[in-house]
Amino acid sequence: MYLRPQSVGCWSGTLPAGDQSRLKRMGDKTRMGQRKRRLIVYGTNWCPTSLWARAYLEQQGVDFEWVDINADPEARAFVLAQTGGYASVPTFRFPDGEVLVEPGIREIRRRFGGEREGVVSRLRSLFGERGG
């Protein structure tokens, strides 16, 4: 898939089939100081990669909190502080404090367990079930 950068730091691409229905449910309203120690994904409602990441994590059963940086000024300030003033999304904050800014789809799959399944699926589509 070809991805191109957008002016605010979002990568545009196509969403996986079937994920559009999930994209309408947006916005946890929890304040920054009240957040549990779990994965937090900062994104926006208009960034295709943010929305894809959210739908993918839900599909994989990952426990995470979605935060729309356009609806939460504290979250936006956090992302801007991590990126030198850019609203780069998606941005992931892991429970151990690690921050991952604008990972590509391949990196998201690698981190959350889907890379192997994606490779196997692609090989099956190329070679069939028996591999020959």
ChimeraX commands (.cxc) that place a marker at each C-alpha (Angstrom):
marker #1 position 0.00,0.00,0.00 radius 0.5
marker #1 position 1.28,3.45,-0.86 radius 0.5
marker #1 position 1.00,5.98,1.95 radius 0.5
marker #1 position 1.51,9.71,1.65 radius 0.5
marker #1 position 2.09,12.22,4.46 radius 0.5
marker #1 position -0.56,14.81,5.18 radius 0.5
marker #1 position 0.26,18.34,6.37 radius 0.5
marker #1 position -0.58,17.62,9.99 radius 0.5
marker #1 position 1.33,14.40,10.27 radius 0.5
marker #1 position -1.26,11.80,9.35 radius 0.5
marker #1 position -0.55,9.10,6.80 radius 0.5
marker #1 position -3.31,8.51,4.34 radius 0.5
marker #1 position -4.13,5.11,2.92 radius 0.5
marker #1 position -7.04,2.75,2.53 radius 0.5
marker #1 position -8.95,1.26,5.43 radius 0.5
marker #1 position -9.30,-2.51,5.70 radius 0.5
marker #1 position -12.59,-3.86,4.37 radius 0.5
marker #1 position -15.29,-4.01,7.02 radius 0.5
marker #1 position -13.71,-1.41,9.31 radius 0.5
marker #1 position -15.86,1.54,8.22 radius 0.5
marker #1 position -18.67,0.58,10.62 radius 0.5
marker #1 position -16.31,0.89,13.57 radius 0.5
marker #1 position -15.21,4.37,12.61 radius 0.5
marker #1 position -18.43,6.02,13.70 radius 0.5
marker #1 position -17.89,5.19,17.39 radius 0.5
marker #1 position -15.48,7.86,18.57 radius 0.5
marker #1 position -14.24,9.45,21.73 radius 0.5
marker #1 position -13.44,8.35,25.25 radius 0.5
marker #1 position -14.01,11.40,27.47 radius 0.5
marker #1 position -11.63,10.50,30.31 radius 0.5
marker #1 position -9.34,13.27,31.59 radius 0.5
marker #1 position -5.57,12.78,31.20 radius 0.5
marker #1 position -4.95,12.50,34.94 radius 0.5
marker #1 position -7.59,9.80,35.37 radius 0.5
marker #1 position -6.29,7.43,32.69 radius 0.5
marker #1 position -5.44,3.88,33.66 radius 0.5
marker #1 position -1.99,2.48,33.06 radius 0.5
marker #1 position -2.67,0.87,29.70 radius 0.5
marker #1 position -2.02,1.57,26.06 radius 0.5
marker #1 position -3.32,4.96,24.96 radius 0.5
marker #1 position -3.77,5.73,21.27 radius 0.5
marker #1 position -4.01,9.38,20.29 radius 0.5
marker #1 position -5.67,10.01,16.96 radius 0.5
marker #1 position -8.29,12.00,15.08 radius 0.5
marker #1 position -11.62,11.24,13.45 radius 0.5
marker #1 position -10.38,12.30,10.02 radius 0.5
marker #1 position -6.99,10.53,9.79 radius 0.5
marker #1 position -7.32,7.23,7.90 radius 0.5
marker #1 position -4.30,5.67,9.60 radius 0.5
marker #1 position -5.58,6.62,13.06 radius 0.5
marker #1 position -8.95,5.11,12.28 radius 0.5
marker #1 position -7.38,2.01,10.77 radius 0.5
marker #1 position -5.17,1.59,13.85 radius 0.5
marker #1 position -8.16,1.88,16.16 radius 0.5
marker #1 position -10.22,-0.65,14.20 radius 0.5
marker #1 position -7.24,-3.02,13.95 radius 0.5
marker #1 position -6.52,-2.91,17.70 radius 0.5
marker #1 position -10.20,-3.57,18.43 radius 0.5
marker #1 position -10.16,-6.49,16.00 radius 0.5
marker #1 position -7.05,-7.92,17.71 radius 0.5
marker #1 position -8.67,-7.58,21.15 radius 0.5
marker #1 position -6.02,-5.15,22.45 radius 0.5
marker #1 position -6.97,-3.30,25.65 radius 0.5
marker #1 position -6.44,0.37,24.84 radius 0.5
marker #1 position -7.92,3.80,25.28 radius 0.5
marker #1 position -8.70,5.92,22.21 radius 0.5
marker #1 position -8.25,9.68,22.61 radius 0.5
marker #1 position -9.21,12.17,19.90 radius 0.5
marker #1 position -6.67,14.99,20.12 radius 0.5
marker #1 position -9.15,17.41,18.54 radius 0.5
marker #1 position -11.60,16.83,21.40 radius 0.5
marker #1 position -9.11,16.72,24.30 radius 0.5
marker #1 position -6.78,19.75,24.72 radius 0.5
marker #1 position -4.56,17.94,27.26 radius 0.5
marker #1 position -4.09,15.01,24.89 radius 0.5
marker #1 position -3.29,17.37,22.03 radius 0.5
marker #1 position -0.70,19.13,24.22 radius 0.5
marker #1 position 0.86,15.75,25.06 radius 0.5
marker #1 position 1.18,14.80,21.38 radius 0.5
marker #1 position 2.57,18.22,20.45 radius 0.5
marker #1 position 5.15,17.93,23.26 radius 0.5
marker #1 position 6.25,14.49,22.01 radius 0.5
marker #1 position 6.58,15.55,18.38 radius 0.5
marker #1 position 8.18,18.97,18.54 radius 0.5
marker #1 position 4.92,20.79,17.89 radius 0.5
marker #1 position 3.37,18.52,15.26 radius 0.5
marker #1 position -0.08,16.94,15.63 radius 0.5
marker #1 position 1.32,13.58,14.50 radius 0.5
marker #1 position -1.23,10.80,14.67 radius 0.5
marker #1 position -1.59,8.07,15.48 radius 0.5
marker #1 position 0.64,8.37,18.53 radius 0.5
marker #1 position 0.84,5.43,20.93 radius 0.5
marker #1 position 1.73,5.73,24.63 radius 0.5
marker #1 position 2.54,2.38,26.22 radius 0.5
marker #1 position 2.07,1.64,29.95 radius 0.5
marker #1 position 5.86,1.63,30.47 radius 0.5
marker #1 position 6.06,5.21,29.13 radius 0.5
marker #1 position 7.35,4.39,25.64 radius 0.5
marker #1 position 5.88,6.66,22.96 radius 0.5
marker #1 position 5.56,5.58,19.33 radius 0.5
marker #1 position 4.76,8.39,16.89 radius 0.5
marker #1 position 3.09,7.77,13.53 radius 0.5
marker #1 position 3.97,4.12,13.09 radius 0.5
marker #1 position 3.11,2.62,9.73 radius 0.5
marker #1 position 0.57,-0.13,9.33 radius 0.5
marker #1 position 3.31,-2.78,9.15 radius 0.5
marker #1 position 4.78,-1.59,12.47 radius 0.5
marker #1 position 1.35,-1.61,14.12 radius 0.5
marker #1 position 0.77,-5.17,12.92 radius 0.5
marker #1 position 4.24,-6.23,14.10 radius 0.5
marker #1 position 3.71,-4.76,17.56 radius 0.5
marker #1 position 0.23,-6.14,18.06 radius 0.5
marker #1 position 0.47,-9.63,16.63 radius 0.5
marker #1 position -1.00,-9.40,13.16 radius 0.5
marker #1 position 2.13,-9.35,11.01 radius 0.5
marker #1 position 2.44,-13.14,10.94 radius 0.5
marker #1 position -1.24,-13.56,10.10 radius 0.5
marker #1 position -0.93,-10.98,7.34 radius 0.5
marker #1 position 2.06,-12.76,5.81 radius 0.5
marker #1 position 0.37,-16.17,6.01 radius 0.5
marker #1 position -2.81,-14.77,4.46 radius 0.5
marker #1 position -0.85,-13.16,1.62 radius 0.5
marker #1 position 1.09,-16.38,0.92 radius 0.5
marker #1 position -2.14,-18.37,0.86 radius 0.5
marker #1 position -3.66,-15.91,-1.59 radius 0.5
marker #1 position -0.63,-16.28,-3.85 radius 0.5
marker #1 position -0.03,-20.03,-3.60 radius 0.5
marker #1 position -3.28,-21.54,-2.35 radius 0.5
marker #1 position -3.88,-23.56,0.80 radius 0.5
marker #1 position -1.38,-26.33,-0.02 radius 0.5
marker #1 position 1.42,-23.97,-0.92 radius 0.5
marker #1 position 2.09,-25.43,-4.30 radius 0.5
marker link #1:1,2 radius 0.2
marker link #1:2,3 radius 0.2
marker link #1:3,4 radius 0.2
marker link #1:4,5 radius 0.2
marker link #1:5,6 radius 0.2
marker link #1:6,7 radius 0.2
marker link #1:7,8 radius 0.2
marker link #1:8,9 radius 0.2
marker link #1:9,10 radius 0.2
marker link #1:10,11 radius 0.2
marker link #1:11,12 radius 0.2
marker link #1:12,13 radius 0.2
marker link #1:13,14 radius 0.2
marker link #1:14,15 radius 0.2
marker link #1:15,16 radius 0.2
marker link #1:16,17 radius 0.2
marker link #1:17,18 radius 0.2
marker link #1:18,19 radius 0.2
marker link #1:19,20 radius 0.2
marker link #1:20,21 radius 0.2
marker link #1:21,22 radius 0.2
marker link #1:22,23 radius 0.2
marker link #1:23,24 radius 0.2
marker link #1:24,25 radius 0.2
marker link #1:25,26 radius 0.2
marker link #1:26,27 radius 0.2
marker link #1:27,28 radius 0.2
marker link #1:28,29 radius 0.2
marker link #1:29,30 radius 0.2
marker link #1:30,31 radius 0.2
marker link #1:31,32 radius 0.2
marker link #1:32,33 radius 0.2
marker link #1:33,34 radius 0.2
marker link #1:34,35 radius 0.2
marker link #1:35,36 radius 0.2
marker link #1:36,37 radius 0.2
marker link #1:37,38 radius 0.2
marker link #1:38,39 radius 0.2
marker link #1:39,40 radius 0.2
marker link #1:40,41 radius 0.2
marker link #1:41,42 radius 0.2
marker link #1:42,43 radius 0.2
marker link #1:43,44 radius 0.2
marker link #1:44,45 radius 0.2
marker link #1:45,46 radius 0.2
marker link #1:46,47 radius 0.2
marker link #1:47,48 radius 0.2
marker link #1:48,49 radius 0.2
marker link #1:49,50 radius 0.2
marker link #1:50,51 radius 0.2
marker link #1:51,52 radius 0.2
marker link #1:52,53 radius 0.2
marker link #1:53,54 radius 0.2
marker link #1:54,55 radius 0.2
marker link #1:55,56 radius 0.2
marker link #1:56,57 radius 0.2
marker link #1:57,58 radius 0.2
marker link #1:58,59 radius 0.2
marker link #1:59,60 radius 0.2
marker link #1:60,61 radius 0.2
marker link #1:61,62 radius 0.2
marker link #1:62,63 radius 0.2
marker link #1:63,64 radius 0.2
marker link #1:64,65 radius 0.2
marker link #1:65,66 radius 0.2
marker link #1:66,67 radius 0.2
marker link #1:67,68 radius 0.2
marker link #1:68,69 radius 0.2
marker link #1:69,70 radius 0.2
marker link #1:70,71 radius 0.2
marker link #1:71,72 radius 0.2
marker link #1:72,73 radius 0.2
marker link #1:73,74 radius 0.2
marker link #1:74,75 radius 0.2
marker link #1:75,76 radius 0.2
marker link #1:76,77 radius 0.2
marker link #1:77,78 radius 0.2
marker link #1:78,79 radius 0.2
marker link #1:79,80 radius 0.2
marker link #1:80,81 radius 0.2
marker link #1:81,82 radius 0.2
marker link #1:82,83 radius 0.2
marker link #1:83,84 radius 0.2
marker link #1:84,85 radius 0.2
marker link #1:85,86 radius 0.2
marker link #1:86,87 radius 0.2
marker link #1:87,88 radius 0.2
marker link #1:88,89 radius 0.2
marker link #1:89,90 radius 0.2
marker link #1:90,91 radius 0.2
marker link #1:91,92 radius 0.2
marker link #1:92,93 radius 0.2
marker link #1:93,94 radius 0.2
marker link #1:94,95 radius 0.2
marker link #1:95,96 radius 0.2
marker link #1:96,97 radius 0.2
marker link #1:97,98 radius 0.2
marker link #1:98,99 radius 0.2
marker link #1:99,100 radius 0.2
marker link #1:100,101 radius 0.2
marker link #1:101,102 radius 0.2
marker link #1:102,103 radius 0.2
marker link #1:103,104 radius 0.2
marker link #1:104,105 radius 0.2
marker link #1:105,106 radius 0.2
marker link #1:106,107 radius 0.2
marker link #1:107,108 radius 0.2
marker link #1:108,109 radius 0.2
marker link #1:109,110 radius 0.2
marker link #1:110,111 radius 0.2
marker link #1:111,112 radius 0.2
marker link #1:112,113 radius 0.2
marker link #1:113,114 radius 0.2
marker link #1:114,115 radius 0.2
marker link #1:115,116 radius 0.2
marker link #1:116,117 radius 0.2
marker link #1:117,118 radius 0.2
marker link #1:118,119 radius 0.2
marker link #1:119,120 radius 0.2
marker link #1:120,121 radius 0.2
marker link #1:121,122 radius 0.2
marker link #1:122,123 radius 0.2
marker link #1:123,124 radius 0.2
marker link #1:124,125 radius 0.2
marker link #1:125,126 radius 0.2
marker link #1:126,127 radius 0.2
marker link #1:127,128 radius 0.2
marker link #1:128,129 radius 0.2
marker link #1:129,130 radius 0.2
marker link #1:130,131 radius 0.2
marker link #1:131,132 radius 0.2
view
